[in-house]
Amino acid sequence: MFDLALLVQGLPLLLAGLWNTVWLSACGLALGFLIGIGVCSLKLSERGALRRLGGAYISVFRGIPLLIQLLFIYYLLPRLGLDVPAWVAAIAGLALCSGAYLAEILRGGLLTLPAGQVEAARLLGLSGRTTLTRIKLPQALRATLPALLNEVILLIKASSLISAVGLAELTRTAQNLAASSFLQLQFYLAAAALYCVVNISLALLAGRLERRFAKGRA
């Protein structure tokens, strides 16, 4: 059964849920990117202890499901005296999880760079931080753009798990509307369509960036 009037009536709630999905995912991705850079630096460190520390972070946060991480942050931390709001727990969980994957993506991109560039930067007297931010990281981002986009899309889809901490993102909103109207098919299809709009838009943007970078190298 399809009820257009109910779908139109529920559309503002779906869009509000989509907004929660997008901004929480964006915040988690931004923080996760910073974490990824830091963990990537640890993995590429010349010190064995730092490499092992970076490897341990990646193993732990890639090995534990995101749902368990979210539940740990939201339910167990308060028992340790750290009461966190639901939106903070959601962003932290997304960031910690995505940071592990982004670290490996960036590490793969950095390892493809010619060693001569780093040696040239040292001869010019550039610091390690300047070499990373001005020379190595921009090239690594170009080389790993498809993988980074894939991680962004996966993160947006995985954000449906943040409903476990009580946030009404897109999937939870669709579930609530479906349960109250008994029209599961139409509201789940509407949610799927909204996810597709976001992710296809990201894919088109990434394709445009890739073509632009390719022209810049030509």
N, C-alpha and C positions, 0 to 999 in steps of 0.2 A: 504494500500500500504506500502511496506517495501523496503527501499533503503539502501542497505548495505554500499554503497560508501559514502552516506551522513552521515550515522551513524558513520563510521570510521572517517570521516572528523570532525564531531562534538565531538568525544570522548575526545580530549584534553581539550576542553572547559568544558565538563562535569566533567572531573577529576579536573580541576582547581576550578570549583564550589564545588565539593566534598571536596577539600582541605580547602576552605573557611568555609564550614560547620563544618569540623572536628576541625580546630584550634580555631574558634570562640566558638564552643561548649565546647571545652576543657578549654579555658580561662574562660568562663562563669561558668563552673562547678567548677573549682579550686577556683575562687573567691566566688562562691556560697557556697562551702563547708566551707570556713572560716566564711562567714556570718552565715551559719547554726550552726556552733559550738557556735558562740557568742549569737545568738538568743536562742539556746537550753539552754545555761547557764543562760540566763535571765529567761526562763520559769521554770527552776529548782531552781531558787534562793529562799532563805528563806525570802526575802523581797517582800512584796505584790506588791509594786509599780513596781519593776523590772519584776515580773511575768506578770503584766498587760501590761507592755511595750512590752515584748516579744510576748504576745498573740495578741496585737494590730498589731504588724508587720506581724505576720503570717496571721491574718484575712484579712489585707489589700492586701498583695501581693499574697495570694491565691484566694482572691475574685475578683480582677481586672484581666481581660484577659491580657495575655502577649502582644498581639498586641497593646492594649491601653497603656501599660507601655512603649513600644518602641516608640510609637508616642509621648507620653508625653515627654520622655527624649530628643528625637531628634528635635521635632518641638516647644515645649513650653519652654524648658529651654533657648534656644537662646533669647527668648523675655525677659527673666529675666537677660540677660547679660552673660549667660553661654553657649558659643558656643562649641559644642562637635562634633568631627568627627563621621562619620557613624559607624566605627568599634568600637569606644568607647561606643557609644549608644547601639550597639548590645550586646556587652559583659556585659555592666551594666544592661541592661534589663534582659538578661538571668541569670545573677548572682543574682539579687534581687529577681526574681521569683523563681529560683531553691533553693535559700537560705531558703525560707519559708518552702518548702516541705522537704528539707534535715533536717531542724531543728526538725520537727515533727518526721521524721524517726529516727534521733539520740536520741531524747528524749524517744521514745518508747524502743530503745535498752538499754539506760542507766537505765530506770526504771525496766528492767528485772534483773539487777545485784543484787547479794545478798548484803544487807546492811552491813553485817559483814566485807566485804572487805574495805569499806570506814572507818569503825571504826578501823580496823587494821592499815590502812594507817595513820590515825590520831595518833594512839598510837606509831607508828614508827617515828612520827615527820615530815611526808611528808606534803608539802604545798598543798593547794587546786589545784593549777595549775599542780603540779607534779602528784598528784592523778588522775587528769583528763586525762593528756596526756600519763601517763605510765601505768595506771591500768584500768580506766573506759572506755576511748575512744577506745583502741584496742579491748576490748571485745565487746563493742557496735558495732564496725564495723563488726566484725565477725558475730554477731547475726543478723545484719540488711543487710548483703551483698545482698540477693536477692532483697530487697526493694530498696537498693541503685542502683543496676544495672538497675532495672526498671525505676528509675528516670533518669539515664544517657540516656537510650534509648528514653524515652519520651522527654528529653531535645534536643537530636539530631533531633528528628522528629519535635519538636516545633521550631527548629532553622530556618525552612522554612519561618517563619514569619519575619525574619530579612530583607527579601527583601523589606519590607515596608520602610526601611530607606535607600534604594538605593544600597544595597550590592548584588552582583551576587553570591549567594550561589547556591547549587545544583538545587533546585526547580526553582528558577528564571532563571537559565541558561537553564534548560530544556524547560521552557515556551518560552524563546526567540528563541531557536532553532526550537521549534515546530511551532511558529508563522511565522518564516522566511521561513520554508520549507513546511509548510502545512502537515507535517507528525507527527501529535500529538501523535498517538499511539506509534510509535517506540521510540520517545525520552522520553515520560513519562514512558514507560516500562524500558528504559535504566536507568533513574533516580531511579525508584523503585528497580531495581536490585542492584544498587550501595548502596542505603540505606540498603538493605537486607544484603549485604556483610559486611558492617560496623557493623550492629546490631547483626547479627548472630555471627560474630567474637567476639564481646563483650560478648555474651551469653556463647560461648564456653570458653572464658577466665574466666568468673565468675564461671562456673561449675568446671573448673580445680582448681580454688582457693578454692572453697567450699570443694572439695575432699581433698585438701592439708590440710585445716584447720581441717577437720574431722579426718584425720590421726594423726594430731598433738595432738588432744584431746584424741585419743584412747590410 
